[in-house]
């Protein structure tokens, strides 16, 4: 079995827009969103995403422009979900 076949893609979900912006800015794939009441959950996937999420909560650094761009993009997606 090759390493590519052995690697499992990790999925992650969050309602925290700051965490989601960090993950998007780090290059993790945004895979969708769903809404429950007033809460929008954002879905991501990628190898190492659980560790990246932990890094975010432990104060990891990221380029400000990448983070700000990701935040604006996700904020627009979340607000579109709220209108439906």
C-alpha positions in Angstrom: 0.0 0.0 0.0 1.4 3.4 -1.0 1.6 6.3 1.5 -1.0 8.2 -0.5 -3.5 5.2 -0.1 -2.6 5.0 3.6 -3.2 8.7 4.3 -6.7 9.4 5.5 -8.2 12.9 4.9 -9.3 14.4 8.1 -12.6 16.3 8.4 -13.2 19.1 10.8 -16.2 21.4 11.6 -16.4 24.6 13.6 -18.8 27.4 14.4 -15.9 29.7 15.3 -15.3 32.1 12.4 -11.8 33.0 13.7 -10.7 29.3 13.7 -12.3 28.8 10.3 -10.5 31.8 8.9 -7.2 30.4 10.3 -7.8 27.0 8.7 -8.7 28.5 5.3 -5.7 30.8 5.4 -3.5 27.8 6.2 -4.8 26.2 3.0 -7.2 23.6 4.3 -10.1 22.8 1.9 -13.5 24.4 2.7 -16.0 21.7 1.9 -19.3 23.3 2.9 -21.6 24.7 5.6 -24.8 23.9 7.3 -27.2 25.8 9.5 -29.0 24.8 12.7 -31.1 27.6 14.1 -29.0 30.7 14.4 -25.7 28.8 14.2 -23.7 28.2 11.0 -21.2 25.3 11.0 -18.3 25.5 8.6 -16.8 22.3 7.3 -13.1 21.7 6.3 -10.9 18.8 5.4 -7.2 18.1 4.9 -4.3 16.2 6.3 -3.2 17.5 9.7 -6.3 19.7 10.2 -6.9 18.5 13.8 -3.3 19.6 14.7 -3.8 22.9 12.9 -7.0 23.5 14.9 -5.1 22.8 18.2 -2.3 25.1 17.0 -4.9 27.9 16.5 -6.1 27.6 20.0 -2.5 27.5 21.3 -1.7 30.9 19.7 -0.3 30.0 16.3 0.8 32.8 14.0 -0.5 33.5 10.4 0.0 36.2 7.8 -2.4 39.0 8.6 -3.5 39.5 4.9 -4.2 35.8 4.4 -6.2 35.7 7.6 -8.2 38.9 6.8 -9.0 37.7 3.3 -10.2 34.3 4.6 -12.2 36.0 7.4 -14.0 38.3 4.9 -14.8 35.4 2.5 -16.2 33.2 5.3 -18.1 36.0 6.8 -19.9 36.6 3.4 -20.6 32.8 3.2 -22.0 32.7 6.7 -24.2 35.8 6.2 -25.6 34.2 2.9 -26.5 31.1 4.9 -28.3 33.3 7.5 -30.5 34.9 4.8 -31.8 31.5 3.5 
